[in-house]
Amino acid sequence: MADKRSPNERIKEKSRYLRGTIGEGLTQVETGAIADDDTQLLKFHGSYMQDDRDIRPERAKKKLEKAFSFMIRLRLPGGVVSSQQWLKLDDIAEHQANGTLRITTRATFQYHGIIKSNLKRAMQAINDACLDTIAACGDVNRNIMSSANPFLSPVHAEVADLSRVISEHLLPKTSAYHEIWLDGEKVVDEGGKAKKDSEPLYGEHYLPRKFKIVLVVPPDNDADIFAHCVGYIAIVEKGKIVGYNVTVGGGMGMTHGDEDTFPRTADLLGFCNPDQAVAVAENIMTTQRDWGNREDRKRARLKYTIEDRGLNAFRKEVEKRLGAKFGKPKPFKLTHNGDTMGWRQGTDKKWHLTLFVENGRIKDVSGWSLRSALREIAELGVADFVLTGNQNLVIANIPAKSKNKIEKILKSHGVALGATSAMRANSMACVALPTCGLALAESERALPGLITKLEETLEAEGLRDDAIVVRMTGCPNGCARPYLAEIGFVGRNPGLYNLYLGAAFEGSRLSKLYAQDVSEDQALDLLKPLITQYAKERNEGERFGDFVIRARVVAATEVSNQFHKDVKRVND
């Protein structure tokens, strides 16, 4: 009988629990790359092999190998690092990577530009900071994101603690990571022969595709609860968490031209008590392990399992494994999916400063040396650092007497406390070119300039403080969650994007395709009149995403699997 499984399934099966030949490949100095199968396995260890696509043509002309390097992503549930850890992570950026740290759209760090000879050194340096990259990528439960800043209140702290407990519980148990990167002892039996690891939750095939979990504390939806496989919405009564509304089946990725693939907002599965939360995560994940599509990776995410099997059938299976039934979801209200910028005071009277970090890139440039400023603040040893799911940074736990000193440090390095507009503060972009192998168009390098041009219209219409959500990705995989942006750009070809409009401001409704294959100039020609119309015709308190639907610019996407329906393509 023919084996219809995707090639990745066979790679995992033969990998000896994620070892492959990664260890041997690291010692091959004649190439900057590693073997093809190992590039898939490396993801489970938190790394991707990439190359600099800006110089790819030039190197090809000279018959040189691609300029290979590696991206490393940390596992950082809850997104918190101490001042001491920050200094060590900053050292890695300086000595092993490309001189920058990048906050991802799932509240962890990525390093770029790490050459193969530095890869193991970087992994060991991360371990020395008491952190790791295990399961930050790959067909496993990935980094768990929770509402930003666990130091705001005891409720936020409890949610962050739960994110760490679930992350540890769902962590792969293979010793391959320690063996390859940390020179750990190989697993052997009493006779000295190699002994197989075991994966009690994952098995040797792990999951069909990646698996993502987030937690939020209403009214904030800063972790974009509806964009992920599993979500926990904290239900708070009299200052205490009484349980969680559980969501399932969200996901952003799709494939251009394939209407069987689509972004999907998560469904409410039910309510669970706090002491059930870890078991709920495990049983949802193992149901997906057993039910997910292992033949077609395009439809292997949990969102398609629920589309194909139905929410009720999925709920029954999870309840069967859990040995308990979900309760009826409790009322909740989410108001926005961005970050609250500037100073906030926690219940313990300590101060927290949320800084806008454009597209998450922490670096030094002329007149704006953010990386140096943050290092200087870390050297004070008076604060912690919290990464947000919107690529921003909270300098947390600041004593009142240190507030002015921190502001002076930032000012001396040219770092403003806010963004130039509320639109910019609510923007996100993926890395895309030159390093992402999937990128079809620019993103991180393109979005800032585009927003600058839109700010001229915002200023003219009195909308500079209007928090319109804008997101851009270089491909349809949706890492920056563009389908949940009021204005979303998705790369189609170099310099060309699909333009999406109409998502809900608080992140509960998907957008709709408005214009296909538009350049930046064409997008500006389309958006500027709409922004002007919005300024003149909106109802009091009406958000841009709601306005374009009321004005019949686009249809509302009421059901996720209708994302491709009722599309108005203005340039057909």
Secondary structure by P-SEA (a helix, b strand, c coil): ccccccaaaaaaaaccccccaaaaaaaccccccccaaaaaaaaaacbbbbccccaaaaaaaaccccbbbbbbbbbcccccccaaaaaaaaaaaacccccccccccccbbbbccccccaaaaaaaaaaaaccccccccccccccccccccccccaaaaaaaaaaaaaaaaacccccccccccccccccccccccbbbbbbccccccccccbbbbbbbcccccccccccccbbbbbbbccccccccccccccccccccccccbbbbbbcccbbbcccaaaaaaaaaaaaaaacccccccccccaaaaaaaacaaaaaaaaaaaacccccccccccccccccccccccccccbbbbbbbcccccccccccccaaaaaaaaaaaccbbbbbccccbbbbccccccaaaaaaaaaaaacccccccccccccbbbcccccccccccccccccaaaaaaaaaaaaaaacccccbbbbbbbcccccccccccccbbbbbccccbbbbbccccccccbbbbbccccccaaaaaaacaaaaaaaaccccccccaaaaaaaaccccccccccccccccccccc
